């Protein structure tokens, strides 16, 4: 038996590395096990988020948006760029540089906080023991007082479109294209599909998005979803709802996709590349021994209570491997809560106030309940909406698509939800998240002084509009 730790974390994604750092900060002897290796065969931290998810996709989103602006949008400012070209290889190299910088940063943080980094594949054994298998097949067993499972998730594969990561790719493969596909197919109009479709659409691809559901962004507030769909249509994304893919056939350097449309008729489209992004599933292969004592639910998630405790004493689980939205920031906060609980503190996590963001342009962001959810709950409510076209800052920036929507309880005025499509929506929604965390009313937000001219004023105006007090738009009558 080798070294014993107070805490061993399996996985160094956003949930795992944050948990490890916080545990070490609290004086706990901590180790973090990671098996992810880069192209050079070197173990790297950060999990899906830093290596093939949040960070690299945002790098490409930013690069592609700058290309779009230079090519199509700067003339309104009196800027003539001439002919604009895209160097895909250089764009991908920049993305990889960003990833390397961020994952290397975690290694530095581990050293600074005295977290022991263990390279290999971790498996939980009975009695809070962790078996680590290195790249050569050698195993070492470690003991711990507490084990945190943070193994993350992987893309869902579907039989009609088997991924080969050449022509038919998953979200990881879509970050590695060496050239812009002339025609790009995307299966799934969720967060990943819209973001990746936007990247390559801006660079010149003709993008067709096939979505099996009959509603667009069904998890979002539907007023915001409908507005978003209109914006994406103007941008050239061909989003087809109620389309179920039934088969694919790779022919040379193309793929023929067969699907049933909304009328049940069989249709076919030919693409140069096809991205499959129909969701993610918890990654638990090889994570648990049969006698580990950790229960799984019917969907393959590790079962935990509200405090992220599993059915095995001293074993915790966070992030994508447990219930709840698969969001990096949700995983990180769970990691902090668990580390502090292990250290004897008693923090709680508010699962009702977790922001959700889609990093298209304009961005789409939400926190709290949708109007549909509030209505289904039978609560009386008021709504305030403020369009970006009425924002002086948005007009000055020539970025006026979208709106801010705030929902508040009709009797208490407490904010129940905020939903935004527009410039900097990801940052704006966080203001409302803070307000909701402290139980603020729409009036509280409306009484707060906001800098002028700023995009954040749209949040204030939407809050004022809840009670019919907006200044820069005509107010609608309040709900009865």
Long-range contacts (C-beta under 8 A, 24 or more apart in sequence): 1-141, 1-143, 2-140, 2-141, 2-142, 3-31, 3-116, 3-142, 3-143, 4-142, 4-143, 4-144, 5-29, 5-30, 5-31, 5-116, 5-142, 5-143, 5-144, 5-145, 6-30, 6-144, 6-145, 6-146, 6-342, 7-31, 7-144, 7-145, 7-146, 7-147, 7-148, 7-339, 7-342, 8-32, 8-33, 8-122, 8-130, 8-142, 8-144, 8-146, 8-147, 8-148, 9-33, 9-147, 9-148, 9-150, 10-122, 10-124, 10-130, 10-147, 10-148, 10-149, 10-150, 10-151, 10-287, 11-47, 11-122, 11-149, 11-150, 11-151, 11-152, 11-319, 12-36, 12-45, 12-46, 12-47, 12-106, 12-117, 12-150, 13-46, 13-47, 13-48, 13-49, 13-50, 13-150, 13-152, 13-319, 13-320, 13-328, 13-331, 14-46, 14-47, 14-49, 14-50, 14-319, 14-328, 14-329, 14-331, 14-332, 14-335, 15-150, 15-152, 15-318, 15-319, 15-320, 15-331, 15-332, 15-334, 15-335, 16-47, 16-148, 16-150, 16-152, 16-318, 16-319, 16-335, 17-45, 17-46, 17-47, 17-106, 17-109, 17-110, 17-335, 18-331, 18-332, 18-335, 18-336, 18-339, 19-148, 19-150, 19-318, 19-334, 19-335, 19-336, 19-338, 19-339, 20-110, 20-113, 20-115, 20-148, 20-335, 20-339, 21-109, 21-110, 21-113, 21-115, 22-335, 22-336, 22-339, 22-340, 23-339, 23-342, 23-343, 24-113, 24-114, 24-115, 25-113, 26-339, 26-340, 26-342, 26-343, 26-345, 27-343, 28-339, 28-342, 28-343, 29-116, 30-114, 30-115, 30-116, 31-115, 31-116, 31-117, 31-118, 31-142, 31-144, 32-110, 32-115, 32-116, 32-117, 32-118, 33-118, 33-119, 33-120, 33-121, 33-122, 33-130, 33-132, 34-117, 34-118, 34-119, 35-119, 35-120, 35-121, 35-122, 37-135, 38-100, 38-103, 41-135, 43-117, 43-119, 44-103, 44-104, 44-107, 45-103, 45-106, 45-107, 45-110, 45-117, 46-99, 46-102, 46-103, 46-106, 47-150, 47-152, 48-152, 48-153, 48-154, 48-320, 49-328, 50-99, 50-102, 50-103, 50-106, 51-99, 51-103, 52-171, 52-172, 52-175, 53-171, 53-328, 54-328, 55-98, 55-99, 55-102, 56-95, 56-96, 56-98, 56-99, 56-175, 57-171, 57-175, 57-192, 57-195, 57-196, 57-199, 57-359, 58-359, 59-94, 59-95, 59-98, 59-99, 60-91, 60-95, 60-175, 60-199, 61-195, 61-198, 61-199, 61-359, 61-360, 61-361, 63-91, 63-94, 63-95, 64-91, 64-198, 64-199, 64-200, 64-202, 64-203, 65-202, 65-361, 67-202, 67-203, 68-202, 73-398, 76-398, 77-398, 86-180, 86-203, 86-204, 88-177, 88-178, 88-179, 88-180, 88-203, 89-178, 92-175, 92-176, 92-177, 92-178, 95-175, 118-142, 121-286, 122-287, 123-286, 123-287, 123-288, 123-289, 124-149, 124-287, 124-288, 124-289, 124-292, 124-294, 124-312, 124-315, 125-289, 125-291, 125-292, 126-289, 126-291, 126-292, 126-293, 128-312, 128-313, 128-314, 128-315, 131-289, 144-314, 145-314, 145-342, 146-314, 146-315, 146-316, 146-342, 147-314, 147-315, 147-316, 148-315, 148-316, 148-317, 148-318, 148-335, 148-338, 148-339, 149-287, 149-294, 149-302, 149-310, 149-315, 149-316, 149-317, 149-318, 149-321, 150-317, 150-318, 150-319, 150-321, 150-331, 150-335, 151-282, 151-283, 151-284, 151-287, 151-321, 152-282, 152-283, 152-319, 152-320, 152-321, 153-280, 153-281, 153-282, 153-283, 153-319, 153-320, 153-321, 153-326, 154-280, 154-281, 154-283, 155-276, 155-277, 155-279, 155-280, 155-281, 156-278, 156-279, 156-280, 156-281, 157-276, 158-187, 158-245, 158-276, 158-278, 160-245, 160-246, 160-247, 160-248, 160-258, 161-187, 161-245, 161-248, 161-257, 161-274, 161-276, 162-248, 163-276, 164-250, 167-250, 167-253, 167-254, 167-255, 167-272, 167-273, 167-274, 168-248, 168-250, 168-255, 168-273, 168-274, 168-276, 169-273, 169-274, 169-275, 169-276, 170-275, 170-276, 170-277, 171-196, 171-275, 171-277, 173-275, 174-199, 174-200, 174-273, 174-275, 174-277, 177-273, 180-204, 180-205, 181-205, 181-271, 181-272, 181-273, 182-206, 182-272, 183-208, 183-269, 183-270, 183-271, 183-272, 184-208, 184-271, 184-272, 184-273, 184-274, 184-275, 185-210, 185-255, 185-257, 185-269, 185-271, 185-273, 185-274, 185-275, 186-210, 186-274, 186-275, 186-277, 187-245, 187-257, 187-274, 187-275, 187-276, 187-277, 187-278, 188-276, 188-277, 188-278, 188-279, 189-213, 189-216, 189-217, 189-239, 189-241, 190-217, 190-277, 190-278, 190-279, 191-358, 192-277, 193-275, 193-277, 194-232, 194-237, 194-358, 194-360, 195-358, 195-359, 195-360, 196-275, 196-277, 197-237, 197-275, 198-232, 198-235, 198-237, 198-360, 198-361, 201-235, 201-236, 201-237, 206-236, 206-238, 207-236, 207-237, 207-238, 208-238, 208-240, 208-269, 208-271, 209-237, 209-238, 209-239, 209-240, 210-240, 210-243, 210-245, 210-257, 210-259, 211-239, 211-240, 211-241, 211-242, 211-243, 212-242, 212-243, 212-244, 212-245, 212-278, 213-241, 213-242, 214-241, 214-242, 214-262, 215-241, 216-241, 217-358, 217-364, 219-356, 220-356, 220-364, 220-366, 220-370, 220-419, 221-366, 221-370, 221-371, 221-372, 221-405, 221-417, 221-419, 222-370, 222-371, 222-372, 223-371, 223-385, 223-405, 223-419, 224-364, 224-366, 224-403, 224-405, 224-419, 224-420, 224-421, 227-402, 227-403, 227-421, 228-360, 228-364, 228-402, 228-421, 231-362, 231-401, 231-402, 231-421, 232-360, 243-267, 248-274, 280-320, 280-326, 282-320, 282-321, 282-322, 283-320, 283-321, 284-321, 287-321, 297-323, 307-337, 307-338, 307-341, 308-334, 308-337, 308-338, 316-341, 316-342, 324-351, 324-354, 325-354, 325-356, 327-354, 327-356, 329-354, 329-355, 330-354, 350-437, 352-436, 353-433, 353-436, 353-437, 355-426, 355-429, 355-430, 355-433, 357-425, 357-426, 357-429, 359-426, 361-423, 362-388, 362-399, 362-401, 362-402, 362-421, 362-422, 362-423, 362-425, 363-420, 363-421, 363-422, 363-423, 363-424, 363-425, 363-426, 364-420, 364-421, 364-425, 365-419, 365-420, 365-421, 365-425, 365-426, 365-428, 365-429, 366-417, 366-418, 366-419, 366-420, 366-429, 367-417, 367-418, 367-429, 367-430, 367-432, 367-433, 367-436, 368-407, 368-415, 368-416, 368-417, 368-418, 368-432, 368-436, 369-407, 369-416, 369-417, 370-407, 370-417, 370-419, 371-405, 371-407, 371-417, 373-417, 374-407, 374-416, 374-417, 379-409, 379-410, 379-416, 380-409, 380-410, 380-411, 380-479, 381-407, 381-408, 381-409, 381-410, 381-416, 381-479, 382-407, 382-408, 382-409, 382-410, 382-413, 382-442, 382-466, 382-467, 382-478, 382-479, 383-407, 383-408, 383-466, 383-479, 384-408, 384-442, 384-461, 384-462, 384-463, 384-464, 384-465, 384-466, 384-467, 384-470, 385-462, 385-465, 385-476, 386-458, 386-461, 386-462, 386-465, 386-470, 386-472, 386-473, 387-473, 388-422, 388-423, 388-455, 388-458, 390-458, 390-461, 390-472, 390-473, 391-453, 391-455, 391-457, 391-458, 391-472, 392-452, 392-453, 393-453, 393-454, 393-455, 393-457, 394-422, 394-423, 394-455, 394-458, 396-453, 397-423, 399-423, 403-458, 403-462, 404-428, 404-458, 404-459, 404-461, 404-462, 405-462, 406-432, 406-442, 406-445, 406-459, 406-462, 406-463, 406-465, 406-466, 407-466, 408-441, 408-442, 408-463, 408-466, 408-467, 410-479, 412-441, 413-441, 413-442, 413-443, 413-466, 413-467, 414-439, 414-440, 414-441, 415-440, 415-441, 415-442, 415-445, 415-463, 418-459, 418-462, 422-455, 422-458, 423-455, 424-455, 428-455, 428-456, 428-458, 428-459, 431-456, 431-459, 432-459, 442-466, 442-467, 443-467
